Amino acid sequence: MLQIPSVALLAGRRSAQGPADPALRAYLNEQLAAVTGVAEQLRRAAASDALIAERTTLLRVRRDVAADRAALRTAMRRLGASTDWAVVGFSWLSAYAGRLSPLLQRVPAVDRVASVIPTHPTRESVVEGLLALEDVLGSLHRRAVAARLLGELVADDRADWTHPVRGLADRAQAQLDEVEAAHRRCAAPLLRRT
């Protein structure tokens, strides 16, 4: 498990000219892999028939996440942290392969809903949509926490390239709020008493 050093330690060891501290480089590459993964999760969720009503929201959040990924890559270059494509690629591959495990666990849950309430086939898609959004929410929450740390890392640096990094935390929270609102809208049919 990756041990995350304190912000003060990371900030003290970084250099705009030379290579970054190995711990900072590893952390930033993990965050790049995470933001790449959440963009893929959002793409899959937006393509889902179960979330067709939320497609516009999910695609807008995905565009915002892509802009945040670009800001993170800029920060990495400025902090001297080269991209470790093996980490990013392996993380993406494991996230892609990891889709199978939740699907295998969810199939029985969806089947139970369909068999208990055969007159409401849309309730099956509601469950699928909610589970997909909850996966996205978990990833967005992780990003929001990391964005606050990255903002602290560059808080004292007033260079132009740090502005998007300092704004990552607010944007991550806004993305999280948008997807939570979509989740509430999707959950409404389950919360309604019939």
Secondary structure by P-SEA (a helix, b strand, c coil): ccccccaaaaaaaccccccccaaaaaaaaaaaaaaaaaaaaaaaaaaccccccaaaaaaaaaaaaaaaaaaaaaaaaaaccccaaaaaaaaaaaaaaaaaaaaaaaaaaaaaaaaaccccaaaaaaaaaaaaaaaaaaaaaaaaaaaaaaaaacccccccccccccaaaaaaaaaaaaaaaaaaaaaccccccc
